Amino acid sequence: MKHSIENFLKYRFLLMELVKKGVKLKYRRSYLGIIWTLLEPLLTMIVLTVVFGTLFGNTDKSFPVYILTGRLLYSFFSQATSGALKSIQSNAAMIKKVYVPKYLYPLANVLFNFVIFLLSLIVLIAVSLVLGVYPTWSTLLLIIPLITILLFSFGVGMILATVGVYFRDMEYLWSVALMLVMYSCAIFYYPDVILNSKFAWILKFNPLYRIIECFRATIFGTAINVKGMVYAFGFSVVTIIIGLILFKKKQDNFILHI
């Protein structure tokens, strides 16, 4: 454990450079650059509000904020885990030339996507204020779901990064899995219908939904589902442990498959 911490501290500056590089490459060929980080969730929110709000007769004024909170967290999870999955393959040339702790690559992918995600929260703040969803004391608890989704994304990312080295088709399978995850997180519909049906387990045991649920509670000033949040946090920690063990066990053989 002590050796791992010392090793991490030794390469912390490289990690920072990898994060900076990831942010720059994200918008390297985009004319809008970092502005797209703000425009993309805003445009997506408008489209989803029109489809699932206006066309389905939803008159709730705060519905766009509801959609945006779910969409932002899901987008971060999707991009962070997809990036981590491809991180070892993408950095194959560097891995073959110099020694760098290999876990830095999936970690850097998760972190730079988290930086972009935090920037996109500016849109959420603006939309919330415009639509009359103002901060409350519970907004201070926002840090809880933010830390939890960061941990969860890193844990899943480590697992995917390991599997992706040996099973190249995982990239395509994960894109399909993410679609299923999106529809099971109540991003653009209210969860009441499902929670009152025999399919309630889909939401109850979905850690990402629990994180989104807590995040929304802090934004709207409603009571946080403590049990659901504890479950999501515990699930995230277990996922990280599994991911780290799996990654450490297989990392020495990566060079034979990249």
N, C-alpha and C positions, 0 to 999 in steps of 0.2 A: 504494500500500500504506500509506504513512504517513498519507495523507488518510483512508483507511478506518478506521485505528486511532484517529485523532483524533476522527472522527465517532462511533465506537462509544463512546469514553470520554465524549464530550459527552452522549450519551443513555443512559448506563449507569443513571442513577437512574430514568429512565422505564421501562427494562427491568425493574428491580427491582419497580416499582409494578405493571407488567403481570403479573409472576409472582405477586405477592401477590394481585392481583385474580383471577387464574385459580384459585388455590387456594380463595379465598373463594367464588367462583361455583360451583365444583365441587360444594360441599355446601350451597349456599344454602338449598335447600328440603328438606334431609334432617334428620330428627330426630336421627339418630345422628351426623351431621356427620363429623368426621375419624375417628371410631371405626370408621366403615364401611370405611376404608382398611385396617384390621386384620381386620375380620370377613369382608369379601368374599373375600380370598385363602384364609382359613382354611376357610370354608364350601365354596369351590370345591375345595380340596384334599380335603376329606372326601368330597365327591360323587365326584370322580375316583378316589380311592383305593378307594371301595366298588365302583365300576363296573369299573375296570381292575385293581384289586388283588384284593379279596375274591371277586368274582364270577368272575374268571378264574384263581383259585387262586394268586395271587402271595402268598407267605408272607414276603417280605423285609420285615423290621421297619422299615427305613429308606426304604421305597418312598414314603411320604407326603412325605419331605424331597426325594426325587428329583422328584416331581411338582411340589412347591411351587417349587423352584428354576427349573424350566422355565416354569411358569405365571406367575411374577412378572415375569420378563424379557420374556416374550411380551406380557403385558398392558401393560407400559410401552411397548413398541414400538408396539403396536396403538393405544393411546390417544394417544400422542405424535404419531404420523404422521397419524392421523385428525384430530386437533385442528389440526395444522399445515396440512393440506389445506384446511380450512374457515376458516383464520385471516384471510385477506385479505377474503373475502366477509363474514365476521362483523364486521370492523372497517371496512366500507365507508364508514360515516358519518364516522368520524374521519379516514379517509384523504382524503375529499373536502373536509374543512374545514381541517385543519392539516397542515403538513409534519412527517412523522416517517419516519425510515428504515424502509421497508416490511419489511425482513427481521426487524425486531424482533418482529413479530407471530408468525410461525412459530417463531422462536427462543424467545419467551416461552412458547408452548404446549408446546414440548418441555421447557423448564426446569421449569415448574410441575408437569408430569407426572413429571419426574425427582425433584422434591422429595417428591411423594406416594409414588413408588416407594421412595425411601430410607426413608420412614416405615414402609412395609409390610414392610421387612426385619426389623422387630422381631418379626413373626410367625414368620419363618423362623428367627431365633435361638431363639425360645422352643420351637418345634416340634423343632428339631434337638437341643436340650439334653434335652428330654423323651424323645426316641427314641434317645438315646445317640450322636448324631453331634456330637462335640466339636471345638472349634477346634484347628487344628494350625498349624505354621509357614507352611504353604502358604496359610492363610487370609489372610495379610498381602498376598498377591498379588491379592486380591479387587478391588483398585482397577483392575486391567488390564481385565477384562471390563466393569466398570462404566463406565469412560471410553470404551471402544470402542463399547458399545451406545448411549451418549449421542451420540457422533459419528455413528454409523450412522443413528440416528433423525433427527438434525438434517439430515443429507444427503438422506435419503429425503423428509423433511418439506419441504425447500426445493423439491425437484423436484415433489412433489405440490401444494404451494401454488401454484406457477407454472401447472401444467397445469390445476388446479382452477378457475382464473379463466376460462379459455377453454373448458373442457369440464366443464360442471356435473355431468354424469353420472359423473364420475370418483369422486365420493363413494360411489356405489353399487357401482361396479366394484371399488373398493379394499376394500370390506367383503367382497366375494367372494374377492378375492386374499388377504386376511388369513386367511380360513378355510383356504385352501390352504397358506399359510405355517405356520399352526398345526399342521396334520397332517404337515408335512414338517420339523418341528423336534424330533421325539422327545420331546415334553413328557410324555406319559403312557404311553409304551412304551419298552422298551430298544432301542437302535439296532442291536444285534447282527444281527438278522434281515435288516434292509435292507442293512447294510454287507457282508453275506456274499452278497448277491444282485446281479443285474444292475442294480438300481436304486440302488446305492451312491452314484452321483453326486448323487442328490437331497440327501443329507446332506453329502457332501464339499464341494460347491460352494455350499452354503447358508450365507452368512455369519452369519445369526442363529443357526443351529444350532451353528456353531463357537464363537460367543460363549457360548451356553448351556452347551456342553460344557466350556469353560474355567471358567466360573462354578461348575459342579458339581464340577470337579476341585479347586478351592480350598476348597469346602465339605466334601467328603468326604476331602480329604487325599491324593488320587491324583495321578499324574503328569500335568502339563499337556501337551496336544498343541501344542507350540511352533509347528510349521508351520501348523497350523490357525488358531492365534491370530494369527500374522503375516499370514496370508491375510485373516482377518476385519478386522484393523486396516487393512491396505492397501486393502481393498475399501471400508471406511468413509471413508478419506481421499479416495479417488477419487470416491466418491459425493458428498462435500461439495463438492469442486472442481466437479463437473458441476452440482450444484444451485446453487451460487453464481453460476457463469457464466450458466446458464440464467435464473436469477432476475434478475440484473442486466441482462441483455439485454432482458428483457420487462417489467420493472417500470414503466417510463414509460408503457406502454400499459394498465396495469391499470385506471386510472380510466375508460377507455372501455368497460370490460366489467363493471364492478361496479355 
